[in-house]
Amino acid sequence: MKITRTIKYESDRVKGFCDEIMRIPGCDQLQACIQCGTCSGICPLSIYMDYTPRRVIALVRSDFKNEVLRSHTVWLCASCYACTVECPRQIRITDIMYGLKQRAIKEGIYPRNFPIPVLAKEFSKMVLRKGRITETLLVMRLFLKANWRAVLGSWRLGFGLMRTGRFVLRSERIERQSELRSMLTGKNGGNGGIPKEKS
Amino acid sequence: MNYSYFPGCSLKGLGRAYEESLIPVMRHLGVEMTELPDWNCCGATAYMSVDERQASILAARNLAIAEKAGGQDLLTPCSACYLVLNKTKHYLRETPAMRAEVQQALSRAHLDYSGNTKVRHPLDVLVNDVGLDAIREKVVRPLTGLKVAPYYGCQLVRPYSTFDDAWNPTSMDRLMTTLGAEVVHYPLKTKCCGASLTGTVPEAGLRLTYILLLEAVRRKADVISTVCPLCQFNLDAYHGQIERRWGKVRVATVYFTQLMGLAFGMSPRELGLNRNFIPMAPLPPLHAQPSESSTP
């Protein structure tokens, strides 16, 4: 039997994490939270979260960095902004979730094998390469990376998209792609360090 | 009336029926839309999760191109694009340091960002610029007897909308009444559809979609009217998986512009209605409609 400790120790805290998050725009109101739980109540996805949004705020305030960044919560946030609109202290909770997602990706400690951060990364790579998203190609890349079995499970959906003329395989691309890439990566020319895609 | 037009990636892909119906409906009402030259992806919710500086540059490039093209209001049919472009404007106004970084990146392409371009949704333009009276004049095929559930989704009305209420928006309700349709009371009108979670975490995402469909069926809606390509996709394309999990909740979901086109006498095919997984039942011929209302 595997046993786990159910309370947090002082030594689990990563001092300075809360200050770091509060410097991200939109996250500065974090300390105003009164822990009322309105966000968790209105959130349509809180029932699936390992920590509810209210608990995420409490954990961030107490510097429990690893717990927050490893949680599924921030990735389950679908950015519907219900919490942001409802919060009685006008805390931009959705923006805090974004701040945490960025931090998790930057530090590479998001939950593995969870398809949402993989989607976010594949999405950004496609934008860097093409300037636009071709949804069907993005979804196929996601399936290949995260869960190839899902390709087999989704054949009906793919067939339906073909039938209705919505299955687009021709990749959308902007004309001044290299210009956009140099804006984003801050580098001139080249491909901004992005691995070249086989065509 | 002239507007810049930012279609967004979805309207060229999964949501192409939205563009197919938006363009003729706007033209019919005398609204000129000029597609933004060489626009790029707005970044949507996904890019914001990866890098905030790059996400801001992506959105600001489009706004800067719109300024260069004449500074007309930027028409943005996709809710995610609408939110991201508006959010970036707020964000760059509040954060001078980020604004300077974005400006520096834009200057590589001799672009300039002033933040003055207004980002507008077609629903806003139709109800507030064109006006319901002008729309009513064009209705040749009233949608009498059609029960419509007006579904706004989340990102159009929260939190940056300037034209409707975040809790109980009514502009589409009023538009549908103008077309002659019957609007059913739909309290879930601003609940989340599940967004991309329908594909990534179906257990959670599809349930949200199912709840929306179930409520529309309970309220005896003939059709759900939507303003967003992702909402339309979720509510339309996943019926198979939803049925296998929770049972049948069959109701068609179409774009509000498709319903407008039908009321203007355009053919379903011309409006992209053939692209639905769950087809909308054809409108009954005009003469076959019950006439009790005219002879009490």
Interface residues (C-beta under 8 A of the other chain):
Chain A: I24 P25 G26 P44 L45 Y48 L76 A78 S79 C80 Y81 A82 T84 V85 Y98 K101 Q102 I105 P115 I116 P117 L119 A120 K121 F123 S124 V127 G131 R132 I133 T134 E135 T136 V139 L142 A146 R156 L157 G160 L161 T164 G165 R166 V168 E172 I174 E175 R176 E179 L180 S182 M183 L184 G186
Chain B: C9 S10 K12 G13 L14 R16 A17 D38 W39 N40 C41 G43 A44 T45 A46 Y47 M48 S49 V50 D51 E52 Q54 I57 L58 R61 L83 Y91 E94 T95 M98 A105 L106 R108 A109 C154 Q155 R158 P159 A166 W167 K191 C192 G194 A195 S196 L197 G199 T200 V201 E203 A204 G205 L208 A237 Y238 G240 Q241 N274 R275 N276 F277
